[in-house]
Amino acid sequence: MSFSLVIAVISQQVSDDLAEITGLAAIITLILSLVLAPWQLQLFILLFMSTRAFSST
């Protein structure tokens, strides 16, 4: 997850084409960090997102 933050900082300082590539890399690392996260963290994120989805409707 910290790798994604580093990518975000770098993408603000480079050209548009490279920013798209680093943005894609950031999304991939965020997804991988969620997949590889402990099940307790995944459950917390699932509950948090589901409560936000139901409260917005």
Backbone as a chain_set.jsonl record, in Angstrom:
{"seq": "MSFSLVIAVISQQVSDDLAEITGLAAIITLILSLVLAPWQLQLFILLFMSTRAFSST", "coords": {"N": [[0.814, -1.177, 0.0], [1.973, 1.211, 0.666], [3.623, 1.469, -1.479], [1.858, 2.251, -3.448], [1.279, 4.849, -2.653], [3.736, 6.091, -3.074], [3.867, 5.884, -5.836], [1.751, 7.563, -6.497], [2.746, 10.068, -5.711], [4.938, 10.326, -7.423], [3.616, 10.34, -9.879], [2.446, 12.829, -9.963], [4.439, 14.489, -10.698], [5.346, 14.033, -13.253], [5.082, 13.546, -16.869], [1.974, 13.316, -18.804], [1.541, 10.797, -20.128], [3.207, 9.003, -18.764], [2.099, 9.322, -16.293], [-0.38, 8.081, -16.573], [0.417, 5.418, -16.806], [1.657, 5.006, -14.324], [-0.518, 5.462, -12.692], [-2.14, 3.286, -13.349], [-0.488, 1.251, -12.398], [-0.617, 1.872, -9.695], [-3.307, 1.33, -9.108], [-3.353, -1.431, -9.575], [-1.563, -2.33, -7.588], [-2.968, -1.567, -5.308], [-5.237, -3.201, -5.491], [-3.992, -5.709, -5.338], [-2.914, -5.512, -2.767], [-5.229, -5.529, -1.261], [-6.198, -8.066, -1.867], [-4.225, -9.687, -0.811], [-4.38, -9.061, 1.817], [-4.925, -9.664, 5.357], [-7.655, -11.779, 6.476], [-9.267, -10.561, 8.37], [-8.995, -7.82, 7.946], [-10.002, -7.663, 5.348], [-12.665, -8.39, 5.832], [-13.473, -6.242, 7.433], [-13.249, -4.109, 5.58], [-15.126, -4.945, 3.698], [-17.508, -4.855, 5.224], [-17.535, -2.137, 5.865], [-17.752, -0.923, 3.325], [-20.183, -1.997, 2.487], [-22.0, -0.945, 4.313], [-21.832, 1.728, 3.684], [-22.846, 1.662, 1.105], [-25.514, 0.932, 1.501], [-26.411, 3.004, 3.088], [-26.353, 5.219, 1.452], [-28.472, 4.991, -0.267]], "CA": [[0.0, 0.0, 0.0], [2.874, 2.363, 0.658], [4.117, 1.577, -2.846], [0.861, 3.025, -4.185], [1.452, 6.255, -2.299], [4.943, 6.556, -3.765], [3.491, 6.038, -7.236], [0.908, 8.757, -6.605], [3.603, 11.246, -5.623], [5.729, 10.392, -8.652], [2.76, 10.655, -11.023], [2.133, 14.254, -9.967], [5.599, 15.251, -11.138], [5.802, 13.575, -14.564], [4.188, 13.848, -17.99], [0.666, 12.659, -18.796], [1.617, 9.39, -20.519], [3.793, 8.254, -17.661], [1.143, 9.392, -15.186], [-1.379, 7.037, -16.795], [1.039, 4.125, -16.5], [1.845, 4.901, -12.876], [-1.854, 5.333, -12.109], [-2.53, 1.892, -13.528], [0.306, 0.468, -11.455], [-1.147, 2.139, -8.356], [-4.56, 0.581, -8.969], [-3.016, -2.851, -9.478], [-0.99, -2.619, -6.277], [-4.035, -1.465, -4.308], [-6.038, -4.424, -5.576], [-3.179, -6.804, -4.801], [-2.786, -5.39, -1.321], [-6.487, -5.966, -0.677], [-6.303, -9.514, -2.031], [-3.26, -10.333, 0.073], [-4.594, -8.596, 3.186], [-5.501, -10.672, 6.255], [-9.097, -11.885, 6.318], [-9.935, -9.62, 9.263], [-9.014, -6.534, 7.258], [-10.926, -7.797, 4.231], [-14.007, -8.371, 6.388], [-13.734, -4.861, 7.841], [-13.457, -3.299, 4.376], [-16.395, -5.37, 3.126], [-18.584, -4.309, 6.046], [-17.518, -0.678, 5.726], [-18.264, -0.567, 2.009], [-21.597, -2.371, 2.377], [-22.805, 0.008, 5.08], [-21.869, 2.979, 2.918], [-23.712, 1.454, -0.063], [-26.908, 0.931, 1.936], [-26.786, 4.296, 3.674], [-26.471, 6.237, 0.411], [-29.721, 4.824, -1.032]], "C": [[0.869, 1.256, 0.0], [3.468, 2.566, -0.737], [3.146, 2.397, -3.691], [0.985, 4.508, -3.887], [2.675, 6.857, -2.985], [4.63, 6.79, -5.235], [2.642, 7.288, -7.429], [1.743, 10.031, -6.566], [4.41, 11.415, -6.9], [4.86, 10.836, -9.821], [2.388, 12.126, -11.074], [3.267, 15.08, -10.56], [6.085, 14.869, -12.534], [4.76, 13.912, -15.629], [2.922, 12.991, -17.942], [0.748, 11.17, -19.135], [2.173, 8.533, -19.389], [2.868, 8.255, -16.452], [0.055, 8.341, -15.342], [-0.827, 5.665, -16.44], [1.217, 3.96, -14.995], [0.5, 4.811, -12.157], [-2.369, 3.914, -12.217], [-1.771, 0.988, -12.569], [-0.192, 0.657, -10.027], [-2.435, 1.365, -8.117], [-4.284, -0.904, -8.803], [-2.445, -3.182, -8.106], [-2.017, -2.485, -5.166], [-4.899, -2.713, -4.303], [-5.268, -5.604, -5.008], [-3.042, -6.717, -3.287], [-4.082, -5.795, -0.624], [-6.655, -7.478, -0.77], [-5.4, -10.232, -1.03], [-3.409, -9.916, 1.533], [-5.143, -9.734, 4.053], [-7.03, -10.651, 6.168], [-9.849, -10.92, 7.239], [-10.062, -8.246, 8.611], [-9.978, -6.569, 6.08], [-12.372, -7.745, 4.718], [-14.397, -6.959, 6.811], [-14.035, -3.979, 6.631], [-14.791, -3.653, 3.734], [-17.573, -4.792, 3.901], [-18.673, -2.795, 5.907], [-18.131, -0.25, 4.399], [-19.743, -0.902, 1.887], [-22.477, -1.416, 3.181], [-22.881, 1.349, 4.367], [-22.807, 2.84, 1.729], [-25.178, 1.515, 0.358], [-27.335, 2.272, 2.513], [-26.97, 5.379, 2.625], [-27.752, 6.118, -0.374], [-30.931, 5.192, -0.224]], "O": [[0.508, 2.258, -0.618], [3.779, 3.69, -1.13], [3.573, 3.158, -4.558], [0.813, 5.337, -4.781], [2.642, 8.007, -3.424], [5.076, 7.779, -5.818], [2.8, 7.996, -8.424], [1.473, 10.971, -7.313], [4.55, 12.529, -7.404], [5.303, 11.618, -10.663], [2.044, 12.627, -12.145], [3.073, 16.25, -10.888], [7.14, 15.339, -12.96], [3.708, 14.48, -15.337], [2.817, 12.062, -17.142], [0.084, 10.36, -18.488], [1.65, 7.455, -19.104], [2.853, 7.299, -15.676], [-0.391, 7.766, -14.35], [-1.524, 4.845, -15.842], [0.953, 2.887, -14.453], [0.394, 4.152, -11.123], [-2.97, 3.396, -11.276], [-2.346, 0.065, -11.994], [-0.189, -0.286, -9.237], [-2.631, 0.804, -7.039], [-4.915, -1.565, -7.977], [-2.8, -4.205, -7.519], [-1.949, -3.215, -4.177], [-5.253, -3.227, -3.242], [-5.831, -6.415, -4.272], [-3.054, -7.74, -2.603], [-4.048, -6.343, 0.478], [-7.193, -8.102, 0.145], [-5.776, -11.263, -0.471], [-2.649, -10.368, 2.39], [-5.758, -10.665, 3.534], [-7.624, -9.629, 5.827], [-10.961, -10.505, 6.913], [-11.101, -7.593, 8.709], [-10.696, -5.598, 5.841], [-13.215, -7.117, 4.077], [-15.526, -6.527, 6.574], [-14.976, -3.186, 6.662], [-15.512, -2.767, 3.274], [-18.527, -4.294, 3.304], [-19.769, -2.237, 5.838], [-18.938, 0.679, 4.355], [-20.488, -0.161, 1.245], [-23.594, -1.113, 2.762], [-23.901, 2.033, 4.445], [-23.497, 3.796, 1.375], [-25.999, 2.092, -0.355], [-28.509, 2.633, 2.43], [-27.669, 6.362, 2.872], [-28.11, 7.051, -1.092], [-32.054, 5.108, -0.721]]}, "num_chains": 1, "name": "protein.A"}
